[in-house]
Amino acid sequence: MAGHFHASCARILRREAEFLPVESNFVIFDADDQETLVKRAVKELNLNEKLYRAPGVHTANLKSQERAARAGRISHPNLPG
């Protein structure tokens, strides 16, 4: 059921994209997609996969983005301003 809900929301967002701060061709990464992407980046950068485990790298990246957004250095979709 959640999959159908999210698909419906994505369709609405794409349809209304011209009124929102998103492009209509945006991509939604679920948790599995995010972990796969982090694993691929770690591998492509030739980092030690045991030292740079995907969940930890992903969490560190999110925290870094939030700190930068709060400091006004980048915009962040989940923070005001």
Beta strands, then each sheet from edge to edge (+ up, - down):
end
